[in-house]
């Protein structure tokens, strides 16, 4: 009798595990529905979000409280928060940035370390990287020209225009862009066009602030 009961419990446990895996996969699949599947490239998901309108360099400069040059030195683990329905509510990564040169701004100084909110997060549970409005993390030890504003509610700084205010000073490869370039979809074409516009603005920023980059 004990042996039969153990077998029944074992079968029941196997059934529950299989059901959980199936239900979890179904839930994950549901999250990617409603148009989100077109934004998934390999394990990179572009999450659409409202950002500051920055059609040109002047707009980025106008919105910035400070313009600095420096390098990312530390990256914390990503924060991913789910809501009551089990969907992603908040996703971001905090990074420490060492300011090497201040171009403008009274709140910061050379040698100061600040925390920057970056709109990318890796979700370990789903093995998916979320790119809010297509943002990609800065690389540790790489240098950047940044257009920033200080958060009014939290102890960190925010990059103006999401990706527009982040100008790499070294050549960088992008797993997200490479994945999008391989996709033959209208959404991929639209995103590549947006990135081309963004790259043009960054080239203008590099030209304008070239004297600070020596």
Buried (B, 14 or more C-beta within 10 A) or exposed (E): EEEEEEEEEEEEEEEEEEEEEEEEEEEEEEBBEEEBEEBBBBBBBBBEEEBBEBEEBEBBBEBBBBBBBBBBEEBEEBEBEEEEEEEBEEBBBBBBBBBBBBBEBEEBEEEBEBBBBBBBBBBEEBEBBBBBBBBBBBBEEEBBBBBBBBEEEEEBBBBBBBBBBBBBBEEEEEEBBEBBBEBEEEBBEEBEEEBEEBEEBBEBBBEEBEEBEE
